[in-house]
Amino acid sequence: MYLKRLSGGSVKAVQHNAIARDVVMRRTLTNGKSLQFIYTGRMDASFHTPGTPILGSGDPPVAEKTIVVDDLLVSSAFVYDLDETLSHYELRGEISRKIGYALAEHYDRRIFRAITRGARAAHPVSATGKVEPGGTQIQVGTGTGTTADALDSDKIVAAFFDAAAVLDEKGLSQDGRCAVLSPRQYYSLVENVSSNALINRDVQGDALQDGNGIMSIAGIKIFKSMNIPFLGKYGTASTIDNAGSFVGADVEATATGENNPYGGASDFDTSCGLIFQREGAGVVETIGPQVQVTSGDVSVIYQGDVILGRLAMGTDYLNPAACVELHATSTAGSAF
């Protein structure tokens, strides 16, 4: 009974809190530790000359991308039977949800860092005369700029339209275009909705007060997240009262067990938002979000149960042309 209930609670927590999982290319790997994605470049068309044989010599250039699954990610807690008996609340379900949140946080952060990496990369197809377009970095603001530009709604809107034009010019589909901003950026757009040409008369009144007044800009669906790299930290670089240990945490360096390059804090010093199309990144899962609970003799010996959530996934950019990084100041991050 507990296993079913806990598994459902944890998996739902991942599904509800992991924004990136469903807006990029996701594949399930049943055998093996890595998965290859194939790139094909463009082909030429030409007029046929009568009497000339057609030999199929116009093969497109081909390149390959390999995404390796990171080591097993786990989050666990021990529930002592006596504590559970004496408590006035349902402990296991709460722990299960917190495990789900921890897995979802890891999931989103790695995907967002991978998309940022893609925005700074050249395309793998680089045959002479047939080089495919790579990633894009767009400054929020103009000139030398300051980090305060990252929260200026007018400058954010201008960057969105610039990004939409770039994605069109590089041949990306209109379908599956998304943006992820920090909460303060998103609410800056909502706060100034009547002056930044983003009025949507279908979502006035209560919808604006609920923080849902901006659904898209230039056809790009907008999400807000505290897991996006923002000026070297996650979600916010602002100083707030009683922030605790986790709000505005520094972007950490690639950890032992991570088999893909995700970068560190210094790689995101001026990064302040992402715009991408679903082809921009890929996720490979060998073990989807799961919960395991001890039982039987183990529970008797320890008079309690270990609740463990686990996940095995890896992520990296796929089509860099589908990745756009927003950055504050004129200093754009380097490839990593």
C-alpha positions in Angstrom: 0.0 0.0 0.0 2.7 2.4 1.0 4.8 1.6 -2.1 1.9 2.5 -4.5 1.0 5.7 -2.6 4.6 6.9 -2.2 5.5 6.2 -5.8 2.6 8.1 -7.1 3.3 11.1 -4.9 7.0 11.3 -5.8 6.5 10.8 -9.5 3.7 13.5 -9.6 6.0 15.8 -7.7 8.6 15.4 -10.5 6.1 15.8 -13.3 4.6 19.0 -11.7 7.9 20.6 -10.9 10.2 19.6 -13.8 9.5 22.1 -16.5 12.2 21.1 -18.9 11.4 17.3 -19.0 8.6 17.7 -21.5 9.8 20.6 -23.6 13.0 19.0 -25.0 13.6 15.7 -26.9 13.4 12.8 -24.4 14.4 9.2 -25.1 14.2 6.1 -22.9 17.3 3.9 -23.1 16.7 0.2 -22.1 20.1 -1.2 -22.8 23.4 0.7 -22.8 24.8 3.8 -21.1 24.7 6.3 -24.0 22.6 7.1 -27.0 23.6 8.6 -30.3 21.7 11.3 -32.2 22.4 11.8 -35.9 22.6 15.1 -37.6 22.1 15.5 -41.4 22.9 18.7 -43.2 21.1 20.2 -46.2 21.0 18.7 -49.6 21.2 20.5 -53.0 18.8 20.4 -55.9 19.9 20.9 -59.5 18.4 20.7 -63.0 18.9 17.5 -64.9 20.8 17.6 -68.2 19.3 15.1 -70.7 21.5 12.1 -71.2 23.4 12.6 -67.9 23.2 9.7 -65.5 21.8 10.4 -62.0 24.2 8.7 -59.6 22.9 9.9 -56.2 26.1 11.8 -55.5 24.4 14.5 -53.4 24.5 12.8 -50.0 24.0 15.2 -47.1 26.8 15.8 -44.6 26.4 13.7 -41.5 27.5 14.2 -37.9 26.8 12.4 -34.6 26.1 13.5 -31.0 26.4 11.1 -28.1 24.6 11.7 -24.8 25.9 9.7 -21.9 23.7 8.8 -18.9 25.0 10.2 -15.6 25.4 7.9 -12.6 22.4 6.9 -10.5 20.9 9.9 -8.7 19.3 9.1 -5.4 17.5 11.0 -2.6 16.6 9.1 0.5 15.3 9.3 4.1 14.8 7.0 7.0 11.4 6.9 8.7 11.5 5.6 12.2 8.3 3.7 13.1 8.0 5.3 16.6 8.3 8.8 15.1 5.6 8.0 12.7 3.3 6.5 15.4 3.7 9.6 17.6 3.3 12.2 14.9 0.0 13.9 14.2 0.6 14.2 10.5 1.2 11.8 7.5 5.0 11.7 7.3 5.7 9.3 4.5 3.7 11.1 1.9 5.4 14.4 2.7 8.9 12.8 2.5 7.9 11.2 -0.8 7.0 14.6 -2.2 10.2 16.2 -1.0 12.2 13.4 -2.7 10.3 14.2 -5.9 11.1 17.9 -5.6 14.8 17.1 -5.2 14.9 14.9 -8.3 12.9 17.5 -10.3 15.3 20.3 -9.3 18.3 18.3 -10.5 16.5 17.4 -13.7 15.7 21.0 -14.7 19.0 22.5 -13.7 21.0 20.1 -15.8 18.8 20.6 -18.9 18.9 24.4 -18.6 22.7 24.3 -18.3 22.9 22.0 -21.4 20.7 24.5 -23.4 23.0 27.3 -22.4 26.0 25.3 -23.6 24.2 24.7 -26.9 23.6 28.5 -27.3 27.4 28.9 -27.3 28.3 26.0 -29.6 28.9 25.7 -33.3 26.8 23.1 -35.2 28.4 19.6 -35.5 27.7 19.6 -39.2 30.7 21.6 -40.5 31.5 20.2 -44.0 33.1 22.7 -46.3 30.4 24.9 -47.9 27.6 23.2 -45.9 28.1 24.5 -42.4 24.9 24.4 -40.4 24.0 27.4 -38.2 25.0 27.2 -34.5 23.7 28.7 -31.3 22.8 32.3 -30.5 23.6 34.7 -27.6 21.5 37.9 -27.3 22.2 40.8 -25.0 19.3 42.1 -23.0 19.9 45.8 -23.5 22.5 47.6 -25.7 25.9 49.0 -25.3 28.0 48.1 -22.3 24.9 47.5 -20.3 24.5 46.5 -16.6 23.2 43.4 -14.8 20.1 45.5 -14.0 19.1 45.2 -17.7 18.2 41.6 -17.0 15.1 42.8 -15.1 14.1 45.6 -17.5 10.8 44.5 -19.1 11.2 46.6 -22.3 14.7 45.2 -22.9 13.5 41.6 -22.3 10.7 42.0 -24.8 13.1 43.4 -27.4 15.4 40.4 -26.8 12.4 38.0 -27.3 11.5 39.5 -30.7 15.2 39.4 -31.7 15.4 35.7 -30.7 12.2 34.9 -32.6 13.6 36.4 -35.7 16.9 34.5 -35.3 15.0 31.2 -34.9 13.0 32.0 -38.0 16.1 32.9 -40.0 17.9 29.7 -38.9 14.9 27.6 -40.1 13.5 26.4 -36.7 9.9 25.3 -36.5 7.4 27.6 -34.8 6.2 24.6 -32.8 7.8 23.8 -29.5 9.3 27.2 -28.9 9.8 28.0 -25.2 11.5 30.5 -22.9 12.5 30.2 -19.2 13.0 33.3 -17.1 13.6 33.9 -13.5 10.5 34.8 -11.4 11.6 38.5 -11.1 11.9 38.8 -14.9 8.5 37.2 -15.4 6.8 39.5 -12.9 8.5 42.5 -14.4 6.8 41.7 -17.6 3.5 41.3 -15.9 3.9 44.5 -13.9 4.5 46.5 -17.0 2.1 44.7 -19.3 0.1 47.8 -20.3 3.2 49.7 -21.4 5.3 47.0 -23.2 2.8 46.1 -25.9 2.0 42.7 -24.4 -1.6 43.4 -23.4 -3.8 40.2 -23.8 -7.4 41.2 -23.2 -8.3 37.6 -22.4 -6.2 37.6 -19.3 -6.9 40.9 -17.6 -8.0 41.3 -14.0 -7.6 38.3 -11.8 -5.4 36.5 -14.3 -2.8 39.3 -14.1 -3.0 39.4 -10.3 -2.3 35.6 -10.3 0.9 36.2 -12.2 -0.4 34.5 -15.3 -0.8 37.6 -17.5 2.0 36.8 -20.0 1.6 33.5 -21.7 3.8 34.1 -24.7 5.8 36.7 -26.6 6.4 36.4 -30.4 4.8 32.9 -30.3 7.3 31.7 -27.6 5.7 30.2 -24.5 7.1 31.5 -21.3 7.9 29.6 -18.1 9.3 30.9 -14.9 11.7 28.8 -12.8 14.1 29.1 -9.9 16.3 26.4 -11.5 17.5 28.5 -14.4 21.1 29.9 -14.2 20.8 33.6 -13.5 23.9 35.7 -13.2 25.9 32.8 -11.8 23.2 31.7 -9.4 19.9 29.7 -9.6 16.8 31.8 -10.2 17.8 35.1 -8.5 20.8 37.2 -7.8 18.8 39.6 -5.6 19.4 39.9 -1.9 16.2 39.1 0.0 15.3 38.9 3.7 15.8 35.5 5.4 16.8 33.8 2.2 18.0 30.6 3.9 20.5 28.3 2.4 18.9 27.5 -0.9 17.5 30.7 -2.4 19.9 32.1 -4.9 22.4 29.3 -4.5 25.5 29.4 -6.7 25.6 27.2 -9.8 27.7 24.3 -8.7 30.6 22.8 -10.6 30.2 19.5 -12.5 30.1 16.9 -9.8 31.5 13.4 -9.6 29.0 11.1 -11.3 28.0 13.6 -13.9 29.2 12.3 -17.3 28.2 15.3 -19.4 29.8 18.8 -19.2 27.3 21.1 -17.4 29.7 24.0 -16.5 30.0 25.9 -13.2 29.1 29.2 -11.7 31.7 31.3 -13.7 30.2 30.0 -16.9 26.9 31.7 -16.2 28.1 35.0 -14.8 26.0 37.1 -17.2 23.4 34.5 -18.3 19.8 35.7 -17.6 17.3 33.6 -19.5 16.9 30.9 -22.2 14.8 30.8 -25.4 14.8 27.5 -27.3 12.9 25.1 -29.5 12.5 21.5 -28.4 15.2 20.3 -30.8 17.7 22.3 -28.7 18.4 19.6 -26.1 18.0 15.9 -25.6 17.5 13.9 -22.4 18.3 10.2 -22.2 16.6 8.2 -19.3 17.6 4.7 -18.3 15.6 4.9 -15.0 12.7 7.3 -14.8 11.7 8.9 -11.5 11.0 6.0 -9.1 10.5 5.4 -5.4 11.6 2.3 -3.5 10.7 1.5 0.1 12.2 -1.2 2.3 9.9 -3.8 3.9 9.9 -7.2 5.6 13.0 -8.3 7.6 14.8 -5.0 7.0 11.9 -3.0 8.6 11.9 -5.4 11.5 15.6 -5.1 12.1 15.8 -1.3 11.9 12.2 -0.6 13.2 11.7 1.7 10.3 11.9 2.1 6.5 14.2 3.7 4.1 12.3 5.7 1.4 14.5 6.2 -1.7 13.9 8.1 -4.9 16.1 7.4 -7.9 16.7 8.6 -11.4 19.3 7.9 -14.1 19.4 10.4 -16.9 21.8 12.5 -18.9 21.4 15.5 -21.0 23.2 17.7 -23.5 22.4 20.1 -26.4 21.4 18.6 -29.7 20.7 21.3 -32.4 22.6 24.4 -31.2 20.6 26.5 -33.7 17.6 25.9 -31.6 19.3 27.4 -28.4 19.3 31.1 -27.5 20.9 32.4 -24.4 20.0 35.9 -23.0 22.8 37.7 -21.3 23.1 41.0 -19.4 26.0 43.4 -20.2 28.0 43.2 -23.4 30.0 40.3 -22.0 28.7 37.0 -23.4 29.7 33.7 -21.9 32.3 31.5 -23.6 31.8 28.0 -24.9 32.4 25.2 -22.3 
